[in-house]
Every structure is written in C-alpha cells, then in structure tokens.
Amino acid sequence: MNFDVWRCLVAGIISTAVMSGFVNAFENYVARKFRIAPLLGTMLTGETTLIKGISFSNRAIYVGQLVHYLVGCLLSLLYYFWCIYRGGFTVLNTLLYGIFAGVVAVLAWRTFFFVHSRPPRINLNGYCKLLFAGHLILAVILFVIYSV
C-alpha cells in the first residue's frame, strides 16, 4: 500500500470518532462521566472549576476536540508506519499497536495528572482502563480502514 496522507487523516478522524462513541456509550452504561474532549480541554486550558470539576466552556471543549482529533490523526499515521515496518496490516500487528497505544496513552494521562497544578477530580483508574480499551478499539478501526 502506498502512503496516502488523506487516507491517514480520514482513518484518524473516523477511528477517533468511533473510540469517542465507545467511551460515551460506556459512560452512559456505568453512569460515570469522563467526557474526553472537555477533560482534555480542561487540562490544557487550565479551566478546572472551583470544585475541581471538568470545564464545559466553549474554549475547553473546542481545544479538547481539536487536540483529541489531532492526536487521533497522529495515531493513524503511527499505525500506518508501525504496520509497514512490522510486515503488514495484520491482526497481530493491530493488537500489538492497540496495546502499545493504550499503554502510552495511560502513561501520558497519569503523567499529565501528576504534573498538572489543578487537575479535575475524576476516577483516574477507571478512566485509564477505559482509555486503554478505547485504544484497542481505535487500532481495530484503523485496521479495517487500512485493509479496505
């Protein structure tokens, strides 16, 4: 497969949207609210509420969405090169990439919460478990898109 930047971007956007949908569906099932974009936006803009809650300001949501989808596109690009380097778009490469991306995401979020001056109060352990599962789903969606 020849590298196609547009396919990479579309794959990143679609897989990020599906992962977000999974997280939102799971949130509704367990009645815990993590809200990826507002949480990320709150952390990046420093708009943690006075009661250590997630900000739902337009700024926090827009910044969170933008960065979330940019990271999704970066993960799509990394997945493409991961598979090319490791011998192709296979189920094994996809599973390994999903695990790798999930571990990196969990470590990044834990570090972000540790160094942030006023992180929102959330169930970080629950969020990290959900984040790990979400990256496995992201990898599967990337596999489907790149395999078509």
C-alpha positions in Angstrom: 0.0 0.0 0.0 1.4 3.4 -1.0 1.2 6.1 1.7 -1.8 8.4 1.3 -2.0 11.4 3.6 -5.7 11.8 3.1 -6.5 8.2 3.9 -4.3 8.6 7.0 -6.3 11.7 8.1 -9.7 10.2 7.3 -8.7 7.0 9.2 -7.6 9.1 12.2 -10.8 11.1 12.2 -13.1 8.0 11.9 -11.2 5.9 14.4 -11.1 8.7 16.9 -14.9 9.3 16.4 -15.6 5.6 17.0 -13.4 5.4 20.0 -15.2 8.5 21.4 -18.5 6.9 20.8 -17.4 3.8 22.7 -16.3 5.9 25.6 -19.5 7.8 25.6 -21.6 4.6 25.4 -19.6 3.1 28.2 -20.0 6.3 30.3 -23.8 6.0 30.0 -23.7 2.3 30.9 -21.8 2.8 34.1 -23.1 6.2 34.9 -19.6 7.7 35.2 -18.8 10.8 33.1 -15.3 11.2 31.8 -16.0 13.3 28.7 -12.8 13.1 26.7 -12.9 16.5 24.9 -13.9 18.6 27.9 -11.5 16.7 30.2 -8.6 17.2 27.8 -9.6 20.8 27.2 -9.8 21.5 30.9 -6.4 20.1 31.4 -4.9 22.1 28.5 -6.6 25.4 29.2 -6.3 25.2 33.0 -10.0 25.8 33.4 -10.6 23.4 36.2 -13.7 24.6 38.1 -13.5 25.8 41.7 -14.9 22.5 42.9 -12.2 20.6 40.8 -14.7 19.7 38.1 -14.3 19.4 34.4 -15.0 22.7 32.5 -17.6 22.7 29.8 -16.7 26.1 28.5 -16.6 26.5 24.7 -12.9 27.1 24.9 -12.2 23.9 26.8 -14.5 21.8 24.5 -13.0 23.3 21.3 -9.4 22.9 22.4 -10.1 19.4 23.7 -11.8 18.3 20.5 -9.1 19.8 18.3 -6.3 18.2 20.2 -8.1 14.9 20.5 -8.6 14.6 16.8 -5.1 15.7 16.0 -3.7 13.0 18.3 -6.1 10.5 16.5 -4.6 11.5 13.2 -1.1 11.2 14.6 -2.0 7.7 15.9 -3.3 6.8 12.5 0.0 7.9 10.9 2.0 5.9 13.5 -0.2 2.8 12.9 0.5 3.0 9.2 4.3 3.1 9.7 4.1 0.5 12.6 2.4 -1.9 10.2 4.7 -1.2 7.3 7.8 -1.6 9.5 6.4 -4.8 11.1 5.4 -6.6 7.9 1.9 -5.5 7.0 -1.6 -4.8 8.2 -2.3 -7.9 10.2 -4.4 -8.7 13.2 -1.3 -9.4 15.3 0.3 -6.0 14.4 -3.1 -4.3 15.1 -3.4 -5.9 18.5 0.2 -5.1 19.4 -0.3 -1.5 18.2 -3.5 -1.2 20.2 -1.7 -2.4 23.4 1.2 -0.1 22.7 -1.0 3.0 22.1 -3.1 2.1 25.1 -0.1 1.9 27.4 1.4 5.1 26.1 -2.0 6.9 26.5 -2.4 5.7 30.1 1.2 6.7 31.0 0.7 10.1 29.3 -2.6 10.8 31.2 -1.2 9.7 34.5 1.9 11.9 34.0 -0.4 14.8 32.9 -2.5 14.5 36.1 0.7 14.2 38.2 2.3 17.4 36.8 -0.8 19.5 36.4 -1.3 22.2 39.0 -5.1 21.7 39.3 -6.3 18.6 37.6 -10.0 17.9 37.8 -11.2 15.3 40.3 -12.1 12.2 38.3 -11.8 8.4 38.8 -8.4 8.3 37.1 -8.0 4.5 37.5 -11.4 3.9 35.8 -10.6 6.5 33.1 -7.3 4.8 32.3 -8.9 1.4 32.0 -11.5 2.9 29.6 -8.7 4.7 27.7 -6.7 1.5 27.3 -9.8 -0.3 25.9 -10.6 2.6 23.7 -7.2 2.5 22.0 -7.6 -1.2 21.3 -10.9 -0.2 19.5 -9.1 2.6 17.7 -6.5 0.1 16.4 -9.2 -2.3 15.2 -11.0 0.5 13.3 -7.6 1.6 11.8 -7.1 -2.0 10.7 -10.5 -2.1 9.0 -9.9 1.2 7.2 -6.4 0.5 6.0 -7.4 -3.0 4.9 -10.2 -1.8 2.6 
